[in-house]
Amino acid sequence: MCQGKRRLISVVQSIADRGGRKGWGIPLPQVVGGIVFAVAYEIEGSLMVPITIHVLGNLAIFMRSMMS
């Protein structure tokens, strides 16, 4: 991996990490989720697709917690 990519990854990780401890930074899961939902909506043109993805994600989290 080139030095520029390593530096970028380091900066993004440090910003995301600080957000968890000090209350500021990039909320990475929400940003990624928003991008996934937006792309799903743009591809299909229907709100049912992002809603279905959201429901299935919540169901997966719930089922995983039940297995532990």
Buried (B, 14 or more C-beta within 10 A) or exposed (E): EEEEEEEEEEEEEEEBEEBEEEEEBEEBEEEEBEEBBEEBBEEEEEEEBBEEBBEEEEEEEEEEEEEE
